Amino acid sequence: MDILCCPVCKGELTLTVENENEKEILEGGLHCSACGVTYPIHDGIPNLLPPARQTK
């Protein structure tokens, strides 16, 4: 988490965990309080693409 920042505004990201195992976070999100963007984490992979480029 120390090296991650918001790709839109370079703000600090806050982690929200919905599901995890012993080794990793499986589901959750990374939220930037500076610009309000939330980046989803699915199957242990964070999607840090800017909002206009994210696909569902």
Contacts in CASP RR format, 6 or more apart in sequence:
PFRMAT RR
TARGET T0000
AUTHOR 0000-0000-0000
METHOD contacts of the structure
MODEL  1
MDILCCPVCKGELTLTVENENEKEILEGGLHCSACGVTYPIHDGIPNLLP
PARQTK
1 13 0 8 1.000
1 15 0 8 1.000
4 13 0 8 1.000
4 30 0 8 1.000
4 46 0 8 1.000
4 48 0 8 1.000
5 11 0 8 1.000
5 12 0 8 1.000
5 13 0 8 1.000
6 12 0 8 1.000
6 13 0 8 1.000
6 32 0 8 1.000
6 34 0 8 1.000
6 35 0 8 1.000
6 37 0 8 1.000
7 48 0 8 1.000
7 49 0 8 1.000
7 50 0 8 1.000
8 32 0 8 1.000
8 35 0 8 1.000
8 37 0 8 1.000
8 50 0 8 1.000
8 51 0 8 1.000
9 32 0 8 1.000
9 34 0 8 1.000
9 35 0 8 1.000
11 32 0 8 1.000
11 33 0 8 1.000
11 34 0 8 1.000
11 35 0 8 1.000
12 32 0 8 1.000
12 33 0 8 1.000
12 34 0 8 1.000
13 30 0 8 1.000
13 31 0 8 1.000
13 32 0 8 1.000
13 39 0 8 1.000
14 30 0 8 1.000
14 31 0 8 1.000
14 32 0 8 1.000
14 33 0 8 1.000
15 25 0 8 1.000
15 28 0 8 1.000
15 29 0 8 1.000
15 30 0 8 1.000
16 28 0 8 1.000
16 29 0 8 1.000
16 30 0 8 1.000
16 31 0 8 1.000
17 25 0 8 1.000
17 27 0 8 1.000
17 28 0 8 1.000
17 29 0 8 1.000
18 26 0 8 1.000
18 27 0 8 1.000
18 28 0 8 1.000
18 29 0 8 1.000
19 25 0 8 1.000
19 26 0 8 1.000
19 27 0 8 1.000
19 28 0 8 1.000
20 26 0 8 1.000
20 27 0 8 1.000
24 44 0 8 1.000
25 41 0 8 1.000
25 44 0 8 1.000
26 41 0 8 1.000
26 43 0 8 1.000
26 44 0 8 1.000
27 41 0 8 1.000
27 42 0 8 1.000
27 43 0 8 1.000
27 44 0 8 1.000
28 40 0 8 1.000
28 41 0 8 1.000
28 42 0 8 1.000
29 38 0 8 1.000
29 39 0 8 1.000
29 40 0 8 1.000
29 41 0 8 1.000
29 46 0 8 1.000
30 38 0 8 1.000
30 39 0 8 1.000
30 41 0 8 1.000
30 46 0 8 1.000
30 48 0 8 1.000
31 37 0 8 1.000
31 38 0 8 1.000
31 39 0 8 1.000
32 38 0 8 1.000
32 39 0 8 1.000
37 50 0 8 1.000
37 51 0 8 1.000
39 46 0 8 1.000
39 47 0 8 1.000
39 48 0 8 1.000
39 49 0 8 1.000
40 46 0 8 1.000
40 47 0 8 1.000
40 54 0 8 1.000
41 47 0 8 1.000
47 54 0 8 1.000
END
